[in-house]
Amino acid sequence: MFGSSAWEDDDSISEGAVEPETKTIDDIDLIKKRVRPTAKFIAAFTIGAFFFLFPMEWEGQTTIPLDVVVSIIQLKIPLFVDILTFLLIAAGGLFTTLSMAHYRGIVSLDQSTVDRLELDYWETSNVFWLFRLVGIVLAVPILFEFGPAWLLSEDTSGIVWGSLLLTIALVIPIGAIFVNLLAELGGLQFVGTLAQPVMKPMFNLPGRAALDSAASWVGSFSIGYYLTRNVFDRGGYNKREVFVICTCFATGNLGTVGAIAAVLEILDVFPVVVVLYLISVVVTAAILVRVPPLSTIPNEFVAEPDPEPVFTGSVRDYFRFAFNEAVKSAEEGSSITRSAVVGLIDGLKLTAMMLGTILTIGMGVVLLNVYTPFFEIVATPLVPVMSAFGIPDPQLAASSIIIGGAEMFIAATLVVGADTITQVFIVIVVSSQAIFFAASAPMMVDMFDDVPIRFRDLFVLFVQRTIVLVPIAAALTHAAAALGLL
């Protein structure tokens, strides 16, 4: 599967004798720190970090501003949230249909219309096109509360629509506002640059890979893939590095983890969950990059190799460099207001693209779970493993991990109301699995067809990641509970 024959490519360029240039941080041309871009970076970074990570008291619980905003909207205008959710599902199905009809020659649209509607964004496979259309069909009776009992049951649409979609429809667009402040106005560069000195020794990756990882965690895996693709095309990464970044670091973003935490009603411990999640991702990556199959992928390029300079310097030098890169990004970026608006629009587009698929797959998964023993049977070998690691509700935990390979949101719904230990453990595992066959896997296969990343390879890596993640997540969760953090 991962043998040399799988990687033969006439257009590949083997890693040559190009040695990276060694520099000190002081060799970098530091820009003059003007007041306006410096203030813009500091303001954007502070606002973004506050919204996701600042603990605050709300109705007797410690939570974060994201939860407060979402809770107020759901409480004050529930009908608006229902209608918004339906409109996003309908928009996703409509734009996907226009895109697929155009690119398959069914209809012919002029280029200005294609560009204005961004139809390339909505193009997908026939299967996901069908999922988005079925999502509309399911959403109509759910919204207007008519239809068969199995569809309107609290155990089916009550979970998928009531607990899951209504939360996602608010959390991702609102969260995207503040995510974009971090991603576009220097926060991404600041955090990523500071992480550069650890990337090579820990993960055998260039320091620039920290930016891709931070983009995935702060923005989304799609942003991470986009950055990785651009660097790959410029000779900044070889095939092994691309494969490692996509399958080890393009995990669930903080907004998505927040959405799952909101569904499970554990946002009061969200900062703790984020720390445990990031530790799990880092430790798992450090292990998997050193073993097959990732360690055996050839160091081949698709462009002239552009090795990253090796930087040396003190901690203070790295902070100077990170701050320099952040302010430079803020100076080149838009205003805070425009970045926020762009983030909201991108968040609405992403949510519209996802909701129909989540509703379709989610209803299928929940129906299988409620009316058949399918997941109990498949997850049976994992139940004693969960018990051995001291996870309460071991059957639910085992089933959630299996479902997590399909869709992380749906996996979370299975442990709604479960023990907090189980919920935190599941959030860590399913958010860190990185390979989701309803979302990230198809995108990887499409975007990196010249690596090549294939579904069968991704399945092997999914199994590997799960095997490594389970003991790590269990140990971290129990440690946090023992310290009174959960």
N, C-alpha and C positions, 0 to 999 in steps of 0.2 A: 504493500500500500504506500509506504513512504520510501520505497527503494529508489535507486537512481533513475530508473526508467520513468518514474512518475514526474521527474523534474527536467526531462530533456526539453530543451527549447532553443531553436536555432538563433533566436534573437537575444539570448542571454549573454552576458559578459561576465566572465569569471573574475573573481577578485584578484587584482594584480598586485604589483609591488609598490603601489602608491602609498607612501607613508604619511600619516596626518602630521600637520605642522604643530609644533609645540610653542605655546604662547603663555605669557603671564596675563593676568587680568588687566594689568596696567598697560599692556600693549593695545588694548581695545580703545577705539576712539569714543570716549565718553561725551555724550551730548551735554550742552549747557542746560542746566535744570531751570527752565523758565517756570514762573509761578503758576500759570494757567494749566498747562498739561500736568504738572506735578499735583496740583490740587484736584484735577479731574481724576487722576489715577487713585489718589488717596480716598476721595469721596466715593468713587465707584466700588473700590475694593471694600471699604467699610460698610457701605449699604448692602452689597451682595453677601458678604460674610454675616452681617447682622441678621439678614432675613432668613438664612438657612441654619445658622448655628447658635444664635444668641438665645440663651434660656430665659424665659419670662413666665410670670404667674398669670394664669387665665382661668377663671372660674374654679379656683381651688386646686389647679394642677399646674405643674411646671411644663411648659411646652415651648414652641418656637413661633416667631411671627407668621410663618407660612401657614401653620395650623390655625392661628387666630383669624387670619383673613379668610381662609376657606370656610371655616366654621361660621363666621358671621354671614357670609354670602349664602351658604346653604340654609341657615336658620331664617334669614330675613326674606329671601326671595327664592324659595324652593322651586316654584313654577318656572322661573327664568332658567334655573340650572337644568331642569328636565328638557325645556325647549332648546337650550344651547346644545345639550348633548345630542339631541335628535338632529339638529341642523348640522352639526359637525359630521355626524355619521352620513347624513344625506349628501353633504358636500364632498366627502371623501369618495363615496360611490359615484357621484356625478362626474367629478373631475377625472377619476380613474377611467371611467367609461369613455369620456371624450379623448383622453390620452391614448387608450388602447385602440379605439376606433381609428384615430389618426395614424398612429404608428404601424397599424396593420393594414392600412390602405382602404379601410371601410368607408371613411370619409376623408376629404382633403381640406385641410385648414391652411390659410395663408400663414406665413412665418411670423408676422406681427401678432396674430392671435395666439399662435403657439407660444411665443415669447411672453406675451402679456399674461396668459393663463399658467405659464410655467408647466406645460404639459409633460416635459421630461421628468419633473419631480414626481409625477403621479404614475408614471409607467411602472408596471410590475409584471409578475408572471400571471398566467391565466388562473392559477389556483387562488392567488391572493386577490385578483380581480373578482372572482366568484365570492370569496369571503366578504369583501366589502359590500357587494350587492346583497348577499344574504343578510348582512347586518342591517340594511335598510328594511328588509322584509320583516325581520324580527323586531326592529325598533318601533314600527308603527303600532302593532297591537299592545306592546308593552307601554308605550307612551299614553295611549288612549284606553288602556286597561280593558281590553276585550280579547278573548281567545281562550284556548284550552287551559285547563288547570295546571298541567305540567309546565306551561310557559310562564304563567303568572304566579306560580308558587313562590313563597318567601325563600324556599330552599334552592330555587333556580334563578329566575330573573331578579328576585329579591336580593340575591347576592351579587350577581353579575352586573345588573343595572343599578340597583339601589346602593350597594356598598362599593362597587368597583368603578363603573363608568362615570357616575356622577361626581366621584372624587377626582378621577383622572381628568375629566373635562375642565376642572378648575385648577388643579394643582400644576399640571404641565404648562398651560399658557401663562398663569400668573408666575410660576417659578421661572419660566423662560425669560421674563422681563429682567429678573435679577441675575440669572445665569449669564445673560448676554452682557451685562455690565462687567462681570468678571472676565468673560471670554474676550471681549472686544477692547476693553479699556485698560489693559495692563495686568490684571490679576492673573490671567493665564500665564503670561510671560514671567511674572514675578515668582509664582509658585514653581513653574517648570524649570526655570533657570537655577533656583536654589537646589533643586533635586538633581541637577546634572552630575555632580561629583559622585553620586552613589550608583548611577545607572550602569556604568561599565563594570565595576567590580561585582555588583549584585546580580545583574541580569545580562551581562555581556551585550549591552546595547549602547549605541551612541548617546551622549548626553541629551541631544535634541529629541530623543524619544520621550523624554519627560514631558515635553509640550504636548505630544499626541495623547499621552496618558492623562494629563491634566485636562485636556480638551474633552476626553470621554467622560471623565468624572465630573467636571464642572458643567459641560454642555450636554453632549450625548455621544453614543458610540458612532453615530453617523458623522458628527463633526470630527471625531478621532480618525475615522476611516478616511475622510476627505483630506485631512492634513497628511496622513500617512501616504496616501496615493500621490499627493503633490510632491512630497519629499522623495518618494520612490522613483517617480518619473524624472527627477533631477539628479539621480544617482546618489542620493543621500542615504538610502537604505538598500540592503540586499534582500533576497527572498526570505532568508531565515529571519532577518530582523522584522520584516513585514508580518510574517506568520506569527512571530512571538508577540508583537505589539497588538495585533488584532485579536488573538485568542487568549492573551493573558492580561491585557490592560484595558481593552475596550469593553469594560463591564458596565453594569447599571450605573447611570449618572446619579448625582446627589438628589436631583429633582425626582427621579424615578424611585429611588430609595425612600424619599420623603413621601411619595404617593402611596407606596406599600405600607409604610409606617402609619400613614393616615388611615388607610383601610383597616389596619389592625388596631387602631386607636392606641398606639404606643409612641406618639410624637413627643410625649413628655420625657422620654429617654432617647430622643433622636440623636443628640450629640454623642451619646455613648455608643449608639448603634453605628454611627458614621465612623467613629474611631475603630471599632471592632471590625467593621466591614473593610476599611482600607488596610488594616493590618493583615487580614485574611488574604486580600488580593496580592499584597506584596510578598507575603511568605509563600503562597502558592506559586507565584511566578518564579521566585528564586529557586524553588525546587524543580519545577517542570522544565525550565530552560536548560537544565543540566542533564536531562535524561531524554532518551528517544521517545517520541519521534522528533520533537523540536530541536534537539541537539544535533540531529543528523541531516537537517535540511541544508542544501548547499548554499554557500555564500556567493550567489550569482546576482548580477545587476542587470537591469534592462536599459541602463543608460551609462554614460561614462562615470566611473566612480568619483564621488566628491566627498572624500573623508573629512570628518569633523576635526578641527584643530583640537589638540589636547591642551586644556587649560590647567594652569597651576597657580596657586596663590593661597592666601590666608582666608579664614572665614569672613573677615571684614571685606576682602577683595570680592568674594562671591556675592556678598550682600550689595556691594557697590554696583557690580555688574547686573545683578537681578533688578535692582531699582532703576538702573539705567535703561534696561530693556523694557521695563514696565512703563516708564515715563515716555520713552520713544513710541511705544504702542499707543499710549493715551494721546500723544500729540498727533499721531497719524489717524487716530480714530475719530468717530463722530462725536457729537455732544452726548451727554448723559441721557437727555430726553430722547434723542433720535435712536440711540442704542436700545433704550427701553422699549420704544415703539417697535423697532425691528425685532427685538426678542419676543414681544407679544405676538406679532404676526407669524414669526417662525414657529412659535409654540402652538398657535391655532392650527397652522398647516400640519405640523407633526401630529397633533392630536386627531385632526380630521382623517389623516392617513391611517392612524392606528385603530381608532375606536370601532369601526365596523368589523375589522379582523378580530379584535379582542372580544367583541360581543359574540361573533359567530363561533370562534374557537372556545370561548368561555362557556357559552351555553352548551356546546357539545361536551366539554370536559365535565361541567357540573351535572349534566344529565347522566353521563356515564357514572359519575361518582354517586349520585342519588339513587339511580334506578338499577345499577348493575354493580357487581363486585369487581369490575375490571381492574381498577387501580389498587384495590386491596390485594388482588392476586399478584399483579406485577410487582407491587412493593413488598410483598411478603418476605423475600430474602433480606430486605433492609430493616425490617422491624426489630429483630434481635440485635442488630448493629446499633439502632437508635437506643434501645434499652441498655445495651452495654456502655454507651456513652452517657447514660443518665439523663436522656431527653424525655420529659413528660409527654404524654400522648404520642407514643412511638409510632402507632399506625398512621395518624394524621401527618406526622413529620415525614415518615417514609414516603407516603403518597405525594406529599407536596414536593419533595425532592425529585421524584420521577416526573411529575407534571412540570416542574421548573424547566426541564429541557425543551418543553413546547412553548411555554409563555410564563414569565415570572410573575405577572400580576395574578393570573389565575391560580398559580401555586400558592400565593399568599392567602387567597380567599378560603382555602381549606382549613387554615388555622385561626380563622376569626373566632374569638371567644376562647381559644385554647390558653394554656398556661403561658405566662409571660416568657419563661425560659424557652419554651417551644417556639413562640413567635419570634423572639430575637434571633434564635438559632436559624430559623427558616429564612428570615430576612437576609442574614449574612450569607447563607449558602446560595439561595436562588439569585441574589443580586450579584454574587461573585462568579457564577457559573460561566458567564460571558458568551456562551454559545446557546442562543435561543432559536429554535428551528421555525418559529413563527415570525421572526423579525431579523435579528442580526445575521443568522446563518445565510439566508438568501442574499442579503446585501453583500456579504463577504464574497460569496461565490461569484456574483455579478461583477463587483468592483475590482476584484483581483484575479481575473481569469488567466492572467499571464504569470501568476506565481507558481502553479495554480493551487487555489484552495478549493477542495471538493467536499461534498456532503459526507462521504464516507470517512474522510480524514477528520472532519469536524466531529463526527460521532465518537470516534476513538478519543479525541481530545476532551470531549464532554465527559466521557466516562472517567478519564484520568483526573480531570479537575474535580469531579465529584468525590472520587476516592480520597484525594488529598485534602479537599475542603472540609469534609465531615469532621474528622478529628480536630482540625485546627479551629473550626467554628465552635465545636462543643467545648473545647478547652477555654477559649476566650469567653464564651457565654457564662460558663460556670465560674470563671475567675471574676468576671464583672459582678455576678450575683453575690459571690462570697465577700466582695468589697462593698456591698450595699449600693451598687450603682444601678441595679435593676429593681 
